């Protein structure tokens, strides 16, 4: 009987039991794909990661599973896994090999050496027009979008639309209609004072913190002139779910072209466990 240890992390938060949950198996050697999928289903979080030896010169290779399938890339699993590996390895940068290439996460520490923040350099997304924007509005229960509705593909496929802040909390998504869109999620964003709020809907519900979408949100706002290129934006998510999260995102570029994307946040370890298989 083999033992496989895992760590539970709340990502994009400094407060336990908020943010987005993640389970990290720190040594997944000996686990095949079928068992990884079964473990992700057993745990039931939106994502579970499995750490393996690097194959392309990175710090480690990471496989990401939701309860139903493997994912090439996701934001909060990347941040959370970097936090977990950064402590014992004592590295300032963790390079994680993912299904969309190697993603670098720069870790910041306080005076005691504790990791307090991470910044990931995300894949630059490909931007696509949404052919039937009225279907997107209907799927999330929104009246209109204040900007063009567009799709951003960085390994995850996210639709982004901008709504009024007063409308955001009252959105009533239709899971079947969202599933029919064939995307990772629909991200409804609203200005809130000097920062932003977001809700991400996918076919099985709502996500409390979507790191893979925070970068595209910054790209969308910069491309349409609502924020400056290179400006760091603070995005609050998960409020309506009772799991508030804080994401920091920045897009570099100009003239409508995206050159680089960075997403950052905190994470906190809340539990450790072991599976015996």
SULTA-V884986 format. One record per pair of residues at least 4 apart in sequence whose ideal C-beta (glycine too) atoms are under 6 Angstrom apart, sorted by the first residue. I is the first residue (numbers start at 1). J is the second residue. Records with the same first field share a line. If there is no record, write none. Layout:
I: J, J
//
This chain:
1: 276
2: 30, 277
3: 274, 276
4: 25, 275
5: 26, 274
6: 23, 25, 273
7: 24, 84, 269, 272
8: 23, 270, 271
9: 22, 80, 267, 269
10: 16, 19, 268, 270
11: 19, 20, 22, 76, 79, 80, 267
12: 19, 20, 76, 209, 245, 247, 265
13: 18, 19, 245
14: 266
16: 268, 270
18: 243, 244
19: 209, 245
20: 76, 208, 209
21: 45
22: 47, 77, 80
23: 43, 45, 48
24: 49, 81, 84
25: 50
26: 51
28: 50, 51, 52
31: 35, 36
36: 50, 65
37: 65
40: 48, 65, 67
41: 67
43: 48
46: 66
47: 64, 66, 74, 77
48: 65
49: 62, 64, 77, 81
50: 63
51: 60, 62
52: 61
54: 58, 60, 61, 97
55: 61
56: 97
58: 95, 97, 102
59: 94, 95
61: 97
62: 81, 96, 98
64: 71, 74, 77
65: 70
72: 99, 100, 155
73: 98, 99, 100, 155, 156
74: 212
75: 211, 212, 263
76: 80, 209, 211
77: 81
78: 96, 103, 120
79: 118, 211, 265, 267
80: 267
82: 86, 94, 105, 118
83: 115, 267
85: 89, 94
86: 91, 94, 107, 115
92: 107
93: 104, 106
94: 105
95: 102, 104
96: 103
97: 102
98: 103
100: 123, 155
103: 120
104: 121
105: 118, 120
106: 119
107: 115, 118
108: 116, 117
109: 113, 115
110: 114, 116
117: 266
119: 262, 264
120: 263
121: 262
122: 154, 215, 261, 263
123: 154, 155
124: 258, 261
125: 152, 153, 154, 216
126: 153
127: 150, 152
128: 151
130: 149, 151
133: 149
136: 149, 159
137: 142
139: 174, 177, 178
140: 171, 173, 186, 188, 201
141: 171, 172
142: 163
145: 149, 161, 162
146: 162
147: 162, 224
149: 161
151: 159
152: 158, 216
153: 157
156: 184, 212
157: 183, 184
158: 184, 185, 187, 213, 216
159: 183, 186
160: 187, 216, 217, 220
161: 188
162: 189
163: 167, 168, 188, 190
165: 190, 192
168: 190, 197
171: 188
173: 178, 201
175: 203
178: 186, 201, 203
179: 203
185: 200, 202
186: 201
187: 198, 200, 213
188: 199
189: 196, 198, 217
190: 197
192: 197
195: 234
196: 233, 235
197: 236
198: 235, 237
200: 207, 210, 213
201: 206
206: 241
208: 238, 241, 243, 245
209: 237, 238, 245
211: 263
213: 217
214: 235, 247, 249, 263
215: 249, 261, 263
218: 233, 249, 250, 251
219: 223, 251, 258
221: 226, 227
222: 227, 229, 251
223: 256
227: 231, 233
229: 252, 253, 254
230: 252
232: 248, 250
233: 249
234: 248
235: 247
237: 245
238: 243, 244, 245
239: 244
247: 265
248: 264
249: 263
250: 262
251: 258, 261
252: 259, 260
253: 257, 258, 259
//
